[in-house]
Amino acid sequence: MAVQIILGDIRQVYKKIKDHSIDCVITSPPYYRQRDYGVAGQIGQENSPEEYAKEIANVFRLLWNKLKNTAVVFLNIGYKYENEELLLIPEMVAWEMKKAGYVLKNKIIWYKPNAIPTPARNRLNNTYEAVLFFVKNVGKEVYYFNLEEVNEKPKLFYAIDFSKLLNASVEDNLSYRNKRSGRVIEIKGELLKILWESGFEEWLEFSLNQKRANFVCRNCGKTLSYWDVHLSYANNKRFICKHCGTKELPKPHLLEYSEIKYENAKNGLFSRQSEKYKKANLLTASPAGRLSITGEKLIIKRKWLFPQGLIADYLRKNLKERRLSLKKLGELLGSIHTVGHWLRKDFSHWGKGGSIPRPEDWYKLKEILGLDDTYDRLILDRVVVLSTVKSHPEGKNIGDVWAIATEPYKGEHFAVFPRKLVEMCIRLGCPEGGTVLDPFAGSGTVGEVASKLGRNAVLVEINPSYAELIKEKCKGYVKEIS
Ligand SMILES: C[S@@+](CC[C@H](N)C(=O)[O-])C[C@H]1O[C@@H](n2cnc3c(N)ncnc32)[C@H](O)[C@@H]1O
């Protein structure tokens, strides 16, 4: 991991930051007329809150090209009273940021349980600051945001009583273009035998949630996460291996491979069989989830979450090799409208944009295009999930109020970030091995936490005397000072 320190006014030295290199910004600019950092050109001494808000947004205008399209911004701004009036400075900054092209996703309340008491008797003590969470407005919503890294793990687990799933009704909107219904007629461990209304029977695995697929590079053999592949499509519109730079499409590396076979059933149906089953030790998050099983609907979902751009690329490549036009392919598939969507590479992480072929269509595509088996399991593996268990088994969404005590700091610099706050933002908004920027670095807390968490950092600070504090905090990681 490397920390790069750049000394100077961010509005001038921003040019030293490499274009499209920043995954995440975490920063706390000087607050409006709160302190004097003793350097000409410092932000925070503007004549009015309006000017201040505009100046902060101006910095982010300059940074626009330095941020990847998938970057997120955590901007910490405090509230201030002037002449006994509460100024809504964070909100004013948010408004100016919107004009600069940033989308506000959350105003996180950073509640300080150890806030300094106030002598005021005419109002309540202000015990929180705002952490504004923005993404770049680049048309599509595609950014890195990994709640699983910070989720609170559920404290209690309840075993699912699988016998209660017997006779439960099942709905399948995924496998075929036409919806089908069925019911559970047999249970073996976590495998459910479903009798579809057509009379067709198949075994499918029960699961509490979909899993993210991992990949492996065909050139260097290194592992790539779901996010590595997804972010590559979002930022470059193509796959580029982050390890070796190859553009060859990666292979899935699905960890839980069990003996799963696919068969093209004679009459256009397909089935999936597995002899193997594990003990019924699946867990669910809440008693409500457990109770809801009785009389509850089960639905069919893909087992794996994977970047749609990858399948679009793979299909495009095969179409080109076979000199088939999109129109012709559509005709061969029975004039369906979704063909074009399968070739789009702008699927967002949250499901807008292109689409992934259904298992039924995949079989047809395989025949028409002579596709190999590389991506079969991604498209064809399906699981049965409960339609109403909303609580994610990996923990609930942590919400937008964070109680984090301020930390004392012995050095000369005031107003340092508590490390816990920086850690939350990094885990949420910066992929491992990515780069975090703090354009108002102060004592360098962001650099310290980033290095410990396996991320790189670029720290900009106007006051050259703080360089020593930064070097001290980021000992062993500072690679460059300019
Ligand atoms: C609130 S402090 C940041 C503290 C930091 N979060 C930490 O944990 O130590 C704001 C910093 O921004 C610096 N600063 C002010 N104006 C600046 C500018 N125009 N360019 C770069 N840094 C600036 C100040 O010198 C100060 O160190």
The ligand as an SDF file (V2000), in Angstrom:
LIG
                    3D

 27 29  0  0  0  0  0  0  0  0999 V2000
  -10.4980   19.8550    9.4780 C   0  0  0  0  0  0  0  0  0  0  0  0
   -8.8830   19.6950    8.9510 S   0  0  0  0  0  0  0  0  0  0  0  0
   -8.7680   18.0200    8.4600 C   0  0  0  0  0  0  0  0  0  0  0  0
   -8.4120   17.0820    9.5690 C   0  0  0  0  0  0  0  0  0  0  0  0
   -8.2770   15.6660    9.1120 C   0  0  0  0  0  0  0  0  0  0  0  0
   -9.5690   15.0900    8.7560 N   0  0  0  0  0  0  0  0  0  0  0  0
   -7.5900   14.7780   10.1510 C   0  0  0  0  0  0  0  0  0  0  0  0
   -8.0940   13.7360   10.5090 O   0  0  0  0  0  0  0  0  0  0  0  0
   -6.5210   15.1530   10.6180 O   0  0  0  0  0  0  0  0  0  0  0  0
   -8.8350   20.5900    7.4580 C   0  0  0  0  0  0  0  0  0  0  0  0
   -7.4540   20.7400    6.8170 C   0  0  0  0  0  0  0  0  0  0  0  0
   -7.5840   21.3600    5.5240 O   0  0  0  0  0  0  0  0  0  0  0  0
   -6.4200   22.1670    5.3050 C   0  0  0  0  0  0  0  0  0  0  0  0
   -6.7290   23.1130    4.2270 N   0  0  0  0  0  0  0  0  0  0  0  0
   -7.3920   24.2810    4.3050 C   0  0  0  0  0  0  0  0  0  0  0  0
   -7.4900   24.8770    3.1020 N   0  0  0  0  0  0  0  0  0  0  0  0
   -6.8920   24.0460    2.2130 C   0  0  0  0  0  0  0  0  0  0  0  0
   -6.6770   24.0980    0.8070 C   0  0  0  0  0  0  0  0  0  0  0  0
   -7.0960   25.1340    0.0920 N   0  0  0  0  0  0  0  0  0  0  0  0
   -6.0300   23.0550    0.2170 N   0  0  0  0  0  0  0  0  0  0  0  0
   -5.6010   22.0030    0.9540 C   0  0  0  0  0  0  0  0  0  0  0  0
   -5.7620   21.9050    2.2940 N   0  0  0  0  0  0  0  0  0  0  0  0
   -6.4020   22.9070    2.9180 C   0  0  0  0  0  0  0  0  0  0  0  0
   -6.1510   22.7640    6.6510 C   0  0  0  0  0  0  0  0  0  0  0  0
   -4.8100   23.1900    6.7530 O   0  0  0  0  0  0  0  0  0  0  0  0
   -6.4900   21.6220    7.6080 C   0  0  0  0  0  0  0  0  0  0  0  0
   -5.3620   20.8780    7.9240 O   0  0  0  0  0  0  0  0  0  0  0  0
  1  2  1  0
  2  3  1  0
  2 10  1  0
  3  4  1  0
  4  5  1  0
  5  6  1  0
  5  7  1  0
  7  8  2  0
  7  9  1  0
 10 11  1  0
 11 12  1  0
 11 26  1  0
 12 13  1  0
 13 14  1  0
 13 24  1  0
 14 15  1  0
 14 23  1  0
 15 16  2  0
 16 17  1  0
 17 18  1  0
 17 23  2  0
 18 19  1  0
 18 20  2  0
 20 21  1  0
 21 22  2  0
 22 23  1  0
 24 25  1  0
 24 26  1  0
 26 27  1  0
M  CHG  2   2   1   9  -1
M  END
$$$$
